[in-house]
Amino acid sequence: MSSLEAAIITRAINPEDSAYNPETATAILAIQISEYDQKRAIELGRKANEGTLTSEEKEEAECMERVGLLISLLKSKARISLSKAA
């Protein structure tokens, strides 16, 4: 993911804003990457370190990185929302 993509996603989500109600925040915090995707990310990371990623695998790894950033930002905003609601 480019730094430009990361910056755009971060501004769009604005994780410092505590706009989620407690129910929404709790639901967001329950989001989990599937076990399959976790294992696949580890495999892609190993192949990247070895320099053996195909172009399709590189695209898949970049997509996983973007999804991971999105989930992390959403969860950050959810935690801030819950802390301010308490």
Phi, psi and omega in degrees: 000139179280159177295331177294315177300314180299318180295319180295315179298316180299315179295323181294318182277327181049070187298341179284343179281130183260062187270354183273139172285163185304322181294316179295315180300316180296319179295319179296319180294342179276352180295131180227143171287138182296156179300320178302312182293326176297314180295320180295319179298320177297315179298316179295322177297319178298314180295325178296317178298327180277347182077027184245015179291136171281169179296325178293320179292324177297317177297318178298316179296318179295321177296316178298321179297316180296316179297318179299318178297315180301313179296318179299316180293318178298318180292324176299313179296322179296317179296319178296317179301316180293321181292326179282337179281339184282000000 
